Amino acid sequence: MYDFAVVGSGVSGGRIAYELTKAGARCLLIEAGREFEARTFPRHEIDSSTQLFWGGGLELSTDGRMGFLRAKCLGGTSVVNQALLDRFDDLAWEDWRARSGIATLTAAEMEPHYAACEKELSISKIPEQHWNRNARTFIKAFEAQGYGWKPLDRAQGDCKLEKGSDCIVCLGGCPRDSKQSSLITVIRQAREKGLEVLSGFEVKELVYGTDQVKIRGVLGANGNGLGGKPHEIVVPKVVLAAGAIGNTAILLRSGLGAKLPALGRGFCTHPQYMTYALFDEPVDAHKGAFQAVKSEDRRLREQGFKLENVFAPPIATAMLVPGMGPEHLARVRKFRYLASMEVAIRDEPAGRLTLAKDGRVKIDKSLTAADQEKSRKGLALVRELFEVVGAREIIPCHQVFGLHLMGGCAFGTDPARSVVDPEFRVHGFPNLIVADSSVFPSAPGINPSFTIMALSQRAGQALSRR
Ligand SMILES: Cc1cc2nc3c(=O)[nH]c(=O)nc-3n(C[C@H](O)[C@H](O)[C@H](O)COP(=O)(O)OP(=O)(O)OC[C@H]3O[C@@H](n4cnc5c(N)ncnc54)[C@H](O)[C@@H]3O)c2cc1C
């Protein structure tokens, strides 16, 4: 009945399903999570975490030192992300070509794919009058120390900032249908052209045949993955777009590990470290536009990190801010007086995803000595920047986060060192296609979504032609 099933509905899955449906293919989009919309997104921070994310909000590395966030809902992580879109630079493409052996990974080859995605999205900068005090503190500190910064590009429609919107809430799904998630862009448009969607179906494994693939999983489990009924769908071709962790888990559970020696290797995350700073005057970092500017300085890029002008909602802040008892309470009560900056490092692809006996994924992700050196330098710079703008207290957080989950199914020309070929097919399994964040051969040190979209657009077009 279907030509393709696409597993996973995030940045990649939504885009590929759109390209295929637009080209006339009969397509089923499968998603483990539930479907929400602007008026039904959970509005309490705790409910957003438990209902929109895998692991009830947070998954942890095996050593417990790093937390990972990945969404589980129709639209995937595009529903909860910040929608900041950046093209890769030459440094990122050069590194990918060297690691993958794919000569066509160049800015010039990828430009038409970026441009095609860009044409269909509303992308803009936050107008200067809406930069909040967290952004202005960031700029003041950067200018005082002579570092470069830039307004950022965000996929957004009308956030109604002049009417007093606080965009921090859209970390739990945008209530204004302004953030350009896959849910309200490509999935909505593809549905109008005939795309079918099956939410609440968690794919466990694939049974591969030369002219058909059986997709086996559980339909209708609750948010914790409990309950539900076994379900099976048979299609000629499967696009895996379940992200770095999701794709790797499905392929490992399907027994492909023995044939694909690189499966699960090269996992990287742009580890992120928040630092808060307490000021005498209210900062109100949670008000208005949530993020407006970013670091743009070759010196930081060369040292392997960037700085983000970002903040966190109240419960996340309470979890991040260190301390016990009255000391902790006093800091959390100063929520309105806190500014924050984040260091995100370009980590080495040294992480590994494997399966535990119960079929769940084990995430081995510790920082190499080089990664630790990058974070040390980044954190020292944040301290310097907050000091120069007169912070009363600088509060480093101890939990490290991975929000950009990449690798595990790297693409490349050599089947001994990669999982997916340059045409986005799993080596030796031509009816399995992958073009999402799992194909990244290394961490670019740049926001990944725009490139995931562009790769998926390229893969979708190539599939439609074939
Ligand atoms: C808070 C936050 C902010 C971010 N901000 C930005 C940003 O501003 N800019 C940027 O570029 N990046 C950002 N990112 C990262 C970016 O969103 C991800 O890199 C991107 O969404 C990955 O796309 P993907 O298609 O590979 O996976 P996802 O978008 O995560 O989609 C994968 C989908 O597959 C589904 N799935 C997984 N396993 C299964 C299964 N077994 N069966 C069925 N379905 C399954 C998942 O539920 C999910 O819906 C952010 C991430 C977070 C968490």
The ligand as a Gaussian input file, in Angstrom:
#p B3LYP/6-31G(d) Opt

LIG

0 1
 C       16.223000      22.027000      23.805000
 C       16.875000      21.858000      22.464000
 C       17.191000      22.983000      21.715000
 C       17.802000      22.822000      20.471000
 N       18.021000      23.945000      19.715000
 C       18.543000      23.801000      18.476000
 C       18.717000      24.945000      17.645000
 O       18.353000      26.055000      17.996000
 N       19.270000      24.761000      16.417000
 C       19.671000      23.522000      15.982000
 O       20.178000      23.413000      14.874000
 N       19.492000      22.433000      16.749000
 C       18.919000      22.538000      17.968000
 N       18.693000      21.422000      18.721000
 C       19.056000      20.101000      18.152000
 C       18.118000      19.680000      17.018000
 O       16.769000      19.906000      17.358000
 C       18.358000      18.204000      16.688000
 O       19.718000      18.080000      16.317000
 C       17.462000      17.732000      15.555000
 O       16.111000      17.824000      15.925000
 C       17.777000      16.292000      15.185000
 O       16.947000      15.955000      14.102000
 P       16.605000      14.455000      13.767000
 O       15.617000      14.447000      12.659000
 O       17.876000      13.713000      13.580000
 O       15.946000      13.881000      15.114000
 P       14.684000      14.396000      15.929000
 O       14.271000      15.740000      15.515000
 O       15.022000      14.187000      17.367000
 O       13.543000      13.381000      15.493000
 C       13.607000      12.002000      15.766000
 C       12.188000      11.488000      15.962000
 O       12.216000      10.063000      15.911000
 C       11.344000       9.548000      16.890000
 N       11.779000       8.195000      17.240000
 C       12.929000       7.836000      17.872000
 N       12.971000       6.498000      18.038000
 C       11.831000       6.011000      17.482000
 C       11.309000       4.698000      17.347000
 N       11.968000       3.630000      17.813000
 N       10.114000       4.536000      16.736000
 C        9.440000       5.617000      16.235000
 N        9.885000       6.889000      16.364000
 C       11.073000       7.086000      16.973000
 C       11.502000      10.523000      18.050000
 O       10.439000      10.407000      18.953000
 C       11.575000      11.849000      17.316000
 O       10.302000      12.399000      17.119000
 C       18.111000      21.530000      19.975000
 C       17.799000      20.410000      20.728000
 C       17.183000      20.557000      21.969000
 C       16.852000      19.328000      22.769000

